[in-house]
């Protein structure tokens, strides 16, 4: 139990009217009188001034949901008196709703496998519950952070469970965001199905392709991403709540262990289940690596698509200029009229960051030792950050770029007319050697393939038009 003492006397050597004195096994610390957090949080603030930002908001909500499930379970089984359990429950509900969020102040990165974050919540919920029962600020006369709020729990089962709950919620949002972007490209596929353009391999002219077909390829890879993200939820549904310190359930009643996940499932609406091997689920974090790998794959696709659009939209006069990206802001403080592909650039940067986060998740997961992984705060910060970042990247990509994408049909036609690669479409009629001779003459003379073929009398105009039509050059095989 933490001893608390409100101090009202002005004393230069001790606490002032604005602070209270709290004690733990290591000694004493002053805490702001108005703070809901206490000495454990105060020590964490001293020890971990790293990022300067608290844990992800999704993680805070998920931790409050876990605490709520534990409080309801303990109340149902009679381990906590009803008035205390009701006050803790209400405090949890307030935190879930967005209140008290400013009281979660520990740094996102910390030693101790997330203990500081867990204790920050324990103290805030205990003090708020005490207040709800009529107690004063920082009183905790009846409700203890450890004895009541954290009863039958350990950071080692609470924290990883909360990370999974938070990640599942974000995965569902990401799936919808990917679906929105996929739909935007499917719309482009329909709008641009008749826009024939030069295809390119290794940045060299290749056989023609329709802009719609290019959009269909982008939509298809996003469809795979969407399915992968959907399936990721299965990997995270198995939680170790009830396993306490190392997965053996020490200090927790058996009936509590079997009930608490059911209560969490009811609170979150997620299909959670208790791990069959709680020891494994407590010490191993490979499922997070698997999920992060899927996010990395999606980030790779986002980068490639955004890079393609930047290239196709380059110019507008001295580049490819085949697509027109929406102009969303002025591009230069020096050059009037310059507009940059800023949405594509922002999406690419988000993708790079997600790939970098994946490495942090990987290194965090491999750093577990024996019965616990002490690096879960780093893992949680990077995994949840990637999810949030990719959600926003998909949304702005769809809404601020792809929906407004236009084709410059004249530029596409002009590039195609000048390209030597269109001669490939004539190979079935002319043969490889003759087609090669046409290309060589076109290159040497500066004329188009069409002009050389007609001048040589190799094909008449109607047949040449048919062979070089959108339908002929984009159909599956030739007839």
Secondary structure, DSSP 4 states (H G I P E B T S, - for coil): --EEEE--S--TTS--TTEEEEEETTEEEEEETT-S--HHHHHHHHH--SSSS-S-HHHHHHHHHHHHHHHHHHHHTTSS-HHHHHHHHHHHHHHHHTTTGGG--S-SS-STTTHHHHHHHHHHHHHHHHHHTT--TT--SS--IIIIITTT--HHHHHHHHHHHHHHHHHHHHHHHHHHHHHHHHHHHHHTTT-EEEEEETTEEEEEEEHHHHHHHHHHHHHHHHHHHHHHHHHHSEE-TT-TTTSS-TTS-HHHHHHHHHHHHHHH-S--EE-S-HHHHHH--HHHHHHHHHHHHHHHHHHHHHHHHHHHT--SSSS---EE----S---SSSTT----HHHHHHHHHHHHHHHHHHHHHHHHHT-BTTB-TTHHHHHHHHHHHHHHHHHHHHHHHHHTGGG-EE-HHHHHHHHHH-SGGGGGGHHHH-HHHHHHHHHHHHHH---HHHHHHHHTSS-HHHHHHHTSHHHHHSSS--
